[in-house]
Amino acid sequence: MHIVFVIVEFAIVLGFMVLVHEFGHFAVAKLCGVRVETFSIGFGPRLFGWRHGDTDYRISILPLGGYVKMAGDAPGDPSRDSKAMDVLGVDINPIDEAEFNARPRWQRVLIALSGPASNFVLSFFLLTLVAHYHHEVDKYLDGPAVVDYVPLNTPAARDGLAPGDTIVRFGGDANPTWDQILKDSALNVNHAVSFSYTHNGQLASRDLTISAGDGSNEPGPDMLPSTGLIPREQAEPLGVDTVTPGGPGDRAGLRPGDGVARIDALQIHSLDTLVSYLQDRRGAPATLLVMRHGQTLTMQLTPEKGDNGAGAIKYLIGFKATHVPVEVQKLPLGQSFVQSYKDNRDDSTLILRVLKGMFTRHVAVSSLSGPVGIAQQIDMATQMGIWTLLRLMSNISINLGIFNLLPLPILDGGMIVFLLIESIMRRDVNLVLKERIYQAAFVCFILFAVFVLFNDVTKLHLGH
């Protein structure tokens, strides 16, 4: 039954994104005097809709996108530069000024740009809304990059990093936050990144190889721990939310509301620190120092191997930690605009860096998410609350805008490139050549879509 809700969530969110994108094309086309024949959410056969004026507004069967069909927008349709004359010199195929290809090229460029621009505007609006009413961030992500623990036999351990050290440079970032380190690491999996850190007041510089964590080329949830970088997420002991009945923690006396301050001689400020320490000790018996209602308790326990919830077998104590401290603010409207701009700029830059990383083979193409992956993300975001969902919708919108601006035929960016070339040439590109390019691009696009879908299903299978 849950799968039905996932499909409905996916259809509503993606449908809204597509609606905004296509409405941008539609509105500017109408402003330019272009006749719009079809406004469709989804592809394929028409499910239902209505007709108003010249336009058929419809919902189609495949909710994987949408389109606006304008009169004369196909490559082989007549344009201002092509007329047919009879023997008397009378135009027997008069140009319809309401057709897309009959409009000046600058208007056609504006129409092509308006879809992605609408996605950027939507993303800016959503992030402004989030910043104004619920600006939330994990506190440690914006603070100094202090290391809580360095697992044995990791690249960071071999570079001499130790608990308590502070990373002062990572790649091109000086005094980086953990948020910057996370993003830079995801873009350099299995590659070396130069970094500097302070250890007992002394500065050291090294080249750190980023590990994916699962042996693949894709960044995963254990990417930083397998690299040896575990952030100090809080100053307080690690909070206990729930305890697994009958597990090692339960048998040792651990209770919800406790705070795990230390395991053996190691102070604990992160769940990853605790889990990594248990793996380094290979499940050896350990002593916990626990804070409970102002009292200090000592507990003896022996970890047990089990599924960590992500399909990996780890030594576990058997409890769920409380969420790391977050900071929630309601920014004034002016600051919300500024914060939205910064967040959109960072998200856009990250997307462009991912695309660059794919071409330089620093990021695996298999890390892309298609409909299945996006549906999973939407479902998780929905369960986490409206603000998380709005943040994800913003990210999807800006991805959609950037993707459509790629200079590839059948995308808005490809159309813009053709129009710019024709403006420079002062004539249209040969219609036969243009049609062949579009046909080849369409086949490549279908193959790429099949690859992404297959990759989605494969990851879904592996996740189970």
C-alpha positions as a Python dict, from the first residue, in 0.01 Angstrom:
ca = {
    (1, 'M'): (0, 0, 0),
    (2, 'H'): (290, 233, 76),
    (3, 'I'): (409, 212, -285),
    (4, 'V'): (82, 377, -392),
    (5, 'F'): (154, 675, -167),
    (6, 'V'): (510, 695, -305),
    (7, 'I'): (376, 704, -662),
    (8, 'V'): (120, 972, -571),
    (9, 'E'): (385, 1183, -394),
    (10, 'F'): (618, 1149, -691),
    (11, 'A'): (347, 1241, -941),
    (12, 'I'): (240, 1549, -743),
    (13, 'V'): (591, 1685, -680),
    (14, 'L'): (732, 1615, -1025),
    (15, 'G'): (408, 1726, -1188),
    (16, 'F'): (435, 2060, -1008),
    (17, 'M'): (798, 2104, -1116),
    (18, 'V'): (705, 2030, -1478),
    (19, 'L'): (399, 2254, -1459),
    (20, 'V'): (616, 2550, -1354),
    (21, 'H'): (876, 2475, -1624),
    (22, 'E'): (623, 2441, -1905),
    (23, 'F'): (421, 2739, -1786),
    (24, 'G'): (736, 2949, -1834),
    (25, 'H'): (753, 2843, -2200),
    (26, 'F'): (377, 2887, -2237),
    (27, 'A'): (359, 3237, -2086),
    (28, 'V'): (647, 3383, -2287),
    (29, 'A'): (525, 3214, -2607),
    (30, 'K'): (185, 3376, -2562),
    (31, 'L'): (350, 3712, -2490),
    (32, 'C'): (545, 3677, -2816),
    (33, 'G'): (228, 3601, -3010),
    (34, 'V'): (299, 3231, -3068),
    (35, 'R'): (-1, 2998, -3094),
    (36, 'V'): (24, 2718, -2835),
    (37, 'E'): (-149, 2401, -2951),
    (38, 'T'): (-85, 2170, -2654),
    (39, 'F'): (6, 2217, -2288),
    (40, 'S'): (73, 1870, -2146),
    (41, 'I'): (180, 1740, -1806),
    (42, 'G'): (328, 1400, -1887),
    (43, 'F'): (402, 1229, -2217),
    (44, 'G'): (220, 978, -2430),
    (45, 'P'): (-156, 930, -2480),
    (46, 'R'): (-394, 1191, -2341),
    (47, 'L'): (-574, 1086, -2021),
    (48, 'F'): (-801, 1387, -1976),
    (49, 'G'): (-803, 1763, -2013),
    (50, 'W'): (-991, 2050, -2172),
    (51, 'R'): (-959, 2282, -2467),
    (52, 'H'): (-960, 2660, -2436),
    (53, 'G'): (-906, 2872, -2742),
    (54, 'D'): (-626, 2726, -2955),
    (55, 'T'): (-476, 2519, -2671),
    (56, 'D'): (-543, 2165, -2555),
    (57, 'Y'): (-462, 2150, -2182),
    (58, 'R'): (-405, 1785, -2096),
    (59, 'I'): (-273, 1530, -1849),
    (60, 'S'): (-91, 1248, -2030),
    (61, 'I'): (-28, 893, -1920),
    (62, 'L'): (349, 903, -1846),
    (63, 'P'): (422, 1142, -1552),
    (64, 'L'): (793, 1177, -1637),
    (65, 'G'): (794, 1530, -1772),
    (66, 'G'): (578, 1744, -1992),
    (67, 'Y'): (581, 1966, -2297),
    (68, 'V'): (433, 2269, -2468),
    (69, 'K'): (354, 2213, -2838),
    (70, 'M'): (368, 2539, -3029),
    (71, 'A'): (253, 2586, -3386),
    (72, 'G'): (541, 2541, -3630),
    (73, 'D'): (804, 2444, -3371),
    (74, 'A'): (922, 2125, -3546),
    (75, 'P'): (1254, 2147, -3737),
    (76, 'G'): (1084, 2094, -4072),
    (77, 'D'): (803, 2341, -4024),
    (78, 'P'): (795, 2654, -4244),
    (79, 'S'): (987, 2960, -4128),
    (80, 'R'): (1012, 3323, -4224),
    (81, 'D'): (1299, 3242, -4463),
    (82, 'S'): (1120, 2974, -4668),
    (83, 'K'): (827, 3055, -4900),
    (84, 'A'): (660, 2864, -5183),
    (85, 'M'): (553, 3064, -5492),
    (86, 'D'): (324, 2969, -5779),
    (87, 'V'): (408, 3053, -6142),
    (88, 'L'): (262, 3403, -6097),
    (89, 'G'): (482, 3473, -5798),
    (90, 'V'): (196, 3444, -5546),
    (91, 'D'): (284, 3293, -5209),
    (92, 'I'): (94, 2964, -5194),
    (93, 'N'): (231, 2876, -4849),
    (94, 'P'): (197, 3204, -4657),
    (95, 'I'): (386, 3230, -4331),
    (96, 'D'): (164, 3219, -4023),
    (97, 'E'): (306, 3485, -3791),
    (98, 'A'): (167, 3290, -3492),
    (99, 'E'): (403, 2998, -3565),
    (100, 'F'): (712, 2951, -3350),
    (101, 'N'): (958, 2938, -3641),
    (102, 'A'): (807, 3256, -3789),
    (103, 'R'): (901, 3463, -3484),
    (104, 'P'): (1233, 3651, -3465),
    (105, 'R'): (1517, 3439, -3328),
    (106, 'W'): (1558, 3655, -3018),
    (107, 'Q'): (1198, 3578, -2925),
    (108, 'R'): (1254, 3207, -2978),
    (109, 'V'): (1562, 3226, -2751),
    (110, 'L'): (1351, 3395, -2482),
    (111, 'I'): (1085, 3124, -2513),
    (112, 'A'): (1351, 2852, -2477),
    (113, 'L'): (1510, 3026, -2175),
    (114, 'S'): (1180, 3087, -1999),
    (115, 'G'): (1130, 2723, -1890),
    (116, 'P'): (1461, 2685, -1702),
    (117, 'A'): (1428, 3043, -1574),
    (118, 'S'): (1092, 2950, -1420),
    (119, 'N'): (1259, 2662, -1235),
    (120, 'F'): (1526, 2896, -1099),
    (121, 'V'): (1258, 3141, -984),
    (122, 'L'): (1063, 2859, -816),
    (123, 'S'): (1377, 2736, -639),
    (124, 'F'): (1454, 3088, -518),
    (125, 'F'): (1096, 3127, -389),
    (126, 'L'): (1097, 2789, -208),
    (127, 'L'): (1430, 2853, -36),
    (128, 'T'): (1319, 3204, 60),
    (129, 'L'): (1011, 3047, 219),
    (130, 'V'): (1224, 2794, 408),
    (131, 'A'): (1472, 3058, 524),
    (132, 'H'): (1194, 3291, 641),
    (133, 'Y'): (998, 3033, 840),
    (134, 'H'): (1235, 2745, 920),
    (135, 'H'): (1604, 2802, 851),
    (136, 'E'): (1752, 2483, 998),
    (137, 'V'): (2110, 2360, 986),
    (138, 'D'): (2310, 2105, 1183),
    (139, 'K'): (2530, 2323, 1399),
    (140, 'Y'): (2849, 2127, 1336),
    (141, 'L'): (2821, 2166, 956),
    (142, 'D'): (2879, 2541, 977),
    (143, 'G'): (3147, 2534, 1245),
    (144, 'P'): (3521, 2459, 1243),
    (145, 'A'): (3610, 2116, 1102),
    (146, 'V'): (3721, 1948, 1426),
    (147, 'V'): (3791, 1575, 1400),
    (148, 'D'): (3622, 1354, 1661),
    (149, 'Y'): (3781, 1020, 1572),
    (150, 'V'): (4010, 870, 1308),
    (151, 'P'): (3941, 500, 1236),
    (152, 'L'): (4240, 269, 1204),
    (153, 'N'): (4384, 178, 862),
    (154, 'T'): (4212, 470, 686),
    (155, 'P'): (4380, 726, 455),
    (156, 'A'): (4347, 996, 724),
    (157, 'A'): (4507, 772, 988),
    (158, 'R'): (4799, 703, 756),
    (159, 'D'): (4835, 1079, 707),
    (160, 'G'): (4873, 1126, 1083),
    (161, 'L'): (4535, 1284, 1161),
    (162, 'A'): (4417, 1236, 1522),
    (163, 'P'): (4108, 1312, 1734),
    (164, 'G'): (4090, 1679, 1823),
    (165, 'D'): (4279, 1798, 1516),
    (166, 'T'): (4126, 2084, 1313),
    (167, 'I'): (4128, 2085, 932),
    (168, 'V'): (4231, 2435, 821),
    (169, 'R'): (4243, 2376, 445),
    (170, 'F'): (4070, 2122, 222),
    (171, 'G'): (4122, 2137, -153),
    (172, 'G'): (4067, 2499, -246),
    (173, 'D'): (3878, 2592, 72),
    (174, 'A'): (4056, 2774, 354),
    (175, 'N'): (3916, 2718, 706),
    (176, 'P'): (3653, 2483, 562),
    (177, 'T'): (3333, 2380, 735),
    (178, 'W'): (3228, 2016, 746),
    (179, 'D'): (2962, 2101, 489),
    (180, 'Q'): (3231, 2212, 241),
    (181, 'I'): (3442, 1904, 317),
    (182, 'L'): (3145, 1674, 257),
    (183, 'K'): (3073, 1834, -81),
    (184, 'D'): (3439, 1836, -191),
    (185, 'S'): (3480, 1472, -84),
    (186, 'A'): (3174, 1360, -283),
    (187, 'L'): (3327, 1517, -593),
    (188, 'N'): (3667, 1348, -550),
    (189, 'V'): (3590, 986, -466),
    (190, 'N'): (3898, 766, -514),
    (191, 'H'): (4109, 1077, -584),
    (192, 'A'): (4356, 1269, -370),
    (193, 'V'): (4272, 1605, -217),
    (194, 'S'): (4537, 1829, -64),
    (195, 'F'): (4457, 1934, 292),
    (196, 'S'): (4617, 2090, 598),
    (197, 'Y'): (4541, 2045, 966),
    (198, 'T'): (4666, 2156, 1304),
    (199, 'H'): (4791, 1890, 1547),
    (200, 'N'): (4897, 2002, 1895),
    (201, 'G'): (4944, 2352, 1759),
    (202, 'Q'): (5158, 2237, 1467),
    (203, 'L'): (5052, 2274, 1102),
    (204, 'A'): (5076, 1967, 875),
    (205, 'S'): (4993, 1931, 506),
    (206, 'R'): (4912, 1607, 325),
    (207, 'D'): (4732, 1459, 23),
    (208, 'L'): (4425, 1265, 134),
    (209, 'T'): (4268, 994, -84),
    (210, 'I'): (3888, 1001, -56),
    (211, 'S'): (3733, 658, -10),
    (212, 'A'): (3380, 580, -130),
    (213, 'G'): (3329, 354, 168),
    (214, 'D'): (3174, 55, -8),
    (215, 'G'): (3437, -23, -272),
    (216, 'S'): (3245, 155, -548),
    (217, 'N'): (3309, 483, -723),
    (218, 'E'): (3004, 643, -565),
    (219, 'P'): (2994, 854, -249),
    (220, 'G'): (2805, 674, 24),
    (221, 'P'): (2687, 741, 380),
    (222, 'D'): (3010, 600, 526),
    (223, 'M'): (3234, 797, 291),
    (224, 'L'): (3389, 1019, 559),
    (225, 'P'): (3438, 742, 820),
    (226, 'S'): (3606, 514, 563),
    (227, 'T'): (3830, 805, 464),
    (228, 'G'): (3906, 863, 831),
    (229, 'L'): (3725, 1195, 877),
    (230, 'I'): (3464, 1177, 1151),
    (231, 'P'): (3330, 1519, 1255),
    (232, 'R'): (3287, 1631, 1613),
    (233, 'E'): (2914, 1689, 1587),
    (234, 'Q'): (2843, 1824, 1933),
    (235, 'A'): (3004, 1922, 2259),
    (236, 'E'): (2759, 1715, 2465),
    (237, 'P'): (2761, 1335, 2509),
    (238, 'L'): (2589, 1126, 2243),
    (239, 'G'): (2216, 1116, 2324),
    (240, 'V'): (2018, 791, 2334),
    (241, 'D'): (1675, 809, 2168),
    (242, 'T'): (1558, 446, 2171),
    (243, 'V'): (1715, 119, 2283),
    (244, 'T'): (1673, -213, 2102),
    (245, 'P'): (1500, -459, 2340),
    (246, 'G'): (1729, -750, 2423),
    (247, 'G'): (2031, -589, 2258),
    (248, 'P'): (2373, -535, 2415),
    (249, 'G'): (2285, -181, 2526),
    (250, 'D'): (1958, -294, 2681),
    (251, 'R'): (2130, -578, 2871),
    (252, 'A'): (2397, -335, 2993),
    (253, 'G'): (2131, -100, 3132),
    (254, 'L'): (2122, 173, 2865),
    (255, 'R'): (1795, 368, 2865),
    (256, 'P'): (1631, 634, 2642),
    (257, 'G'): (1741, 980, 2752),
    (258, 'D'): (2090, 865, 2854),
    (259, 'G'): (2401, 1037, 2724),
    (260, 'V'): (2700, 824, 2621),
    (261, 'A'): (3000, 1035, 2721),
    (262, 'R'): (3281, 786, 2674),
    (263, 'I'): (3364, 435, 2558),
    (264, 'D'): (3673, 304, 2731),
    (265, 'A'): (3908, 606, 2723),
    (266, 'L'): (3756, 767, 2412),
    (267, 'Q'): (3516, 1062, 2444),
    (268, 'I'): (3206, 1032, 2223),
    (269, 'H'): (3058, 1327, 2029),
    (270, 'S'): (2929, 1140, 1723),
    (271, 'L'): (2750, 814, 1645),
    (272, 'D'): (3005, 747, 1369),
    (273, 'T'): (3279, 773, 1632),
    (274, 'L'): (3114, 505, 1844),
    (275, 'V'): (3044, 272, 1551),
    (276, 'S'): (3394, 312, 1405),
    (277, 'Y'): (3558, 249, 1742),
    (278, 'L'): (3359, -74, 1781),
    (279, 'Q'): (3476, -190, 1437),
    (280, 'D'): (3839, -107, 1521),
    (281, 'R'): (3810, -311, 1841),
    (282, 'R'): (3642, -597, 1649),
    (283, 'G'): (3361, -621, 1902),
    (284, 'A'): (3578, -655, 2211),
    (285, 'P'): (3404, -591, 2547),
    (286, 'A'): (3393, -222, 2631),
    (287, 'T'): (3315, 11, 2920),
    (288, 'L'): (3060, 289, 2872),
    (289, 'L'): (3051, 608, 3078),
    (290, 'V'): (2687, 718, 3076),
    (291, 'M'): (2522, 1038, 3201),
    (292, 'R'): (2170, 997, 3343),
    (293, 'H'): (1981, 1276, 3521),
    (294, 'G'): (2302, 1435, 3642),
    (295, 'Q'): (2449, 1103, 3760),
    (296, 'T'): (2748, 922, 3610),
    (297, 'L'): (2703, 549, 3547),
    (298, 'T'): (2953, 286, 3431),
    (299, 'M'): (2827, 0, 3215),
    (300, 'Q'): (3001, -309, 3080),
    (301, 'L'): (2887, -447, 2746),
    (302, 'T'): (2990, -668, 2457),
    (303, 'P'): (2886, -544, 2111),
    (304, 'E'): (2714, -781, 1869),
    (305, 'K'): (2722, -798, 1491),
    (306, 'G'): (2405, -690, 1317),
    (307, 'D'): (2251, -501, 1026),
    (308, 'N'): (2310, -129, 1068),
    (309, 'G'): (1994, -46, 872),
    (310, 'A'): (2184, 31, 550),
    (311, 'G'): (2250, -330, 450),
    (312, 'A'): (2595, -349, 617),
    (313, 'I'): (2693, -584, 898),
    (314, 'K'): (2860, -393, 1181),
    (315, 'Y'): (2938, -432, 1549),
    (316, 'L'): (2650, -258, 1725),
    (317, 'I'): (2535, -172, 2076),
    (318, 'G'): (2168, -161, 1983),
    (319, 'F'): (2031, 190, 2019),
    (320, 'K'): (1919, 484, 1808),
    (321, 'A'): (2095, 814, 1873),
    (322, 'T'): (1916, 1146, 1904),
    (323, 'H'): (1960, 1393, 1618),
    (324, 'V'): (2261, 1617, 1638),
    (325, 'P'): (2194, 1971, 1763),
    (326, 'V'): (2037, 2196, 1503),
    (327, 'E'): (1986, 2567, 1482),
    (328, 'V'): (1645, 2685, 1362),
    (329, 'Q'): (1591, 3049, 1280),
    (330, 'K'): (1315, 3261, 1126),
    (331, 'L'): (1514, 3503, 917),
    (332, 'P'): (1373, 3847, 826),
    (333, 'L'): (1248, 3867, 469),
    (334, 'G'): (1553, 4060, 346),
    (335, 'Q'): (1793, 3808, 501),
    (336, 'S'): (1575, 3527, 363),
    (337, 'F'): (1633, 3660, 11),
    (338, 'V'): (2008, 3669, 74),
    (339, 'Q'): (2011, 3320, 226),
    (340, 'S'): (1804, 3184, -62),
    (341, 'Y'): (2047, 3336, -310),
    (342, 'K'): (2344, 3180, -127),
    (343, 'D'): (2177, 2838, -105),
    (344, 'N'): (2075, 2846, -472),
    (345, 'R'): (2426, 2955, -571),
    (346, 'D'): (2582, 2673, -367),
    (347, 'D'): (2339, 2413, -506),
    (348, 'S'): (2392, 2531, -864),
    (349, 'T'): (2769, 2530, -821),
    (350, 'L'): (2757, 2180, -677),
    (351, 'I'): (2548, 2053, -971),
    (352, 'L'): (2792, 2206, -1220),
    (353, 'R'): (3085, 2053, -1031),
    (354, 'V'): (2914, 1713, -1042),
    (355, 'L'): (2869, 1746, -1419),
    (356, 'K'): (3234, 1844, -1453),
    (357, 'G'): (3330, 1554, -1228),
    (358, 'M'): (3151, 1310, -1459),
    (359, 'F'): (3350, 1433, -1757),
    (360, 'T'): (3677, 1417, -1559),
    (361, 'R'): (3578, 1074, -1416),
    (362, 'H'): (3586, 1199, -1057),
    (363, 'V'): (3213, 1126, -1022),
    (364, 'A'): (3055, 805, -1145),
    (365, 'V'): (2768, 841, -1393),
    (366, 'S'): (2596, 559, -1202),
    (367, 'S'): (2553, 799, -909),
    (368, 'L'): (2275, 976, -1103),
    (369, 'S'): (1920, 927, -977),
    (370, 'G'): (1627, 868, -1209),
    (371, 'P'): (1252, 842, -1141),
    (372, 'V'): (1287, 560, -887),
    (373, 'G'): (1564, 730, -692),
    (374, 'I'): (1383, 1065, -696),
    (375, 'A'): (1062, 896, -578),
    (376, 'Q'): (1251, 746, -283),
    (377, 'Q'): (1398, 1084, -193),
    (378, 'I'): (1056, 1250, -211),
    (379, 'D'): (906, 982, 12),
    (380, 'M'): (1181, 1020, 275),
    (381, 'A'): (1155, 1399, 263),
    (382, 'T'): (776, 1380, 305),
    (383, 'Q'): (818, 1168, 617),
    (384, 'M'): (1070, 1417, 758),
    (385, 'G'): (833, 1712, 725),
    (386, 'I'): (724, 1996, 501),
    (387, 'W'): (1047, 2195, 529),
    (388, 'T'): (1263, 1903, 420),
    (389, 'L'): (1024, 1839, 132),
    (390, 'L'): (1038, 2205, 21),
    (391, 'R'): (1417, 2193, 35),
    (392, 'L'): (1418, 1882, -184),
    (393, 'M'): (1168, 2038, -426),
    (394, 'S'): (1399, 2336, -462),
    (395, 'N'): (1690, 2105, -542),
    (396, 'I'): (1484, 1912, -800),
    (397, 'S'): (1370, 2239, -959),
    (398, 'I'): (1720, 2379, -995),
    (399, 'N'): (1844, 2044, -1131),
    (400, 'L'): (1564, 2051, -1387),
    (401, 'G'): (1655, 2405, -1489),
    (402, 'I'): (2026, 2335, -1530),
    (403, 'F'): (1965, 2003, -1707),
    (404, 'N'): (1742, 2170, -1964),
    (405, 'L'): (2008, 2433, -2033),
    (406, 'L'): (2265, 2173, -2136),
    (407, 'P'): (2362, 2237, -2500),
    (408, 'L'): (2210, 1910, -2622),
    (409, 'P'): (1956, 1879, -2904),
    (410, 'I'): (1592, 1820, -2789),
    (411, 'L'): (1672, 2018, -2472),
    (412, 'D'): (1613, 2393, -2434),
    (413, 'G'): (1988, 2451, -2433),
    (414, 'G'): (2026, 2270, -2764),
    (415, 'M'): (1756, 2485, -2922),
    (416, 'I'): (1931, 2798, -2796),
    (417, 'V'): (2262, 2681, -2946),
    (418, 'F'): (2098, 2624, -3284),
    (419, 'L'): (1937, 2969, -3274),
    (420, 'L'): (2267, 3136, -3184),
    (421, 'I'): (2445, 2953, -3466),
    (422, 'E'): (2175, 3057, -3711),
    (423, 'S'): (2198, 3416, -3589),
    (424, 'I'): (2572, 3416, -3655),
    (425, 'M'): (2526, 3250, -3996),
    (426, 'R'): (2228, 3479, -4075),
    (427, 'R'): (2043, 3182, -4217),
    (428, 'D'): (1879, 2860, -4097),
    (429, 'V'): (2076, 2540, -4047),
    (430, 'N'): (2000, 2288, -4322),
    (431, 'L'): (1668, 2125, -4230),
    (432, 'V'): (1777, 1772, -4321),
    (433, 'L'): (2090, 1806, -4107),
    (434, 'K'): (1891, 1950, -3819),
    (435, 'E'): (1637, 1668, -3836),
    (436, 'R'): (1913, 1404, -3835),
    (437, 'I'): (2077, 1566, -3533),
    (438, 'Y'): (1747, 1573, -3344),
    (439, 'Q'): (1674, 1210, -3431),
    (440, 'A'): (2017, 1095, -3314),
    (441, 'A'): (1986, 1302, -2997),
    (442, 'F'): (1644, 1151, -2927),
    (443, 'V'): (1781, 797, -2954),
    (444, 'C'): (2072, 885, -2723),
    (445, 'F'): (1832, 1043, -2477),
    (446, 'I'): (1615, 730, -2469),
    (447, 'L'): (1922, 509, -2414),
    (448, 'F'): (2042, 738, -2137),
    (449, 'A'): (1697, 728, -1972),
    (450, 'V'): (1697, 347, -1986),
    (451, 'F'): (2046, 341, -1830),
    (452, 'V'): (1943, 571, -1545),
    (453, 'L'): (1625, 371, -1483),
    (454, 'F'): (1820, 44, -1482),
    (455, 'N'): (2073, 198, -1243),
    (456, 'D'): (1785, 309, -1015),
    (457, 'V'): (1635, -40, -1006),
    (458, 'T'): (1977, -196, -944),
    (459, 'K'): (2045, 32, -648),
    (460, 'L'): (1694, -37, -518),
    (461, 'H'): (1761, -409, -535),
    (462, 'L'): (2100, -377, -365),
    (463, 'G'): (1947, -158, -95),
    (464, 'H'): (1720, -450, 1),
}
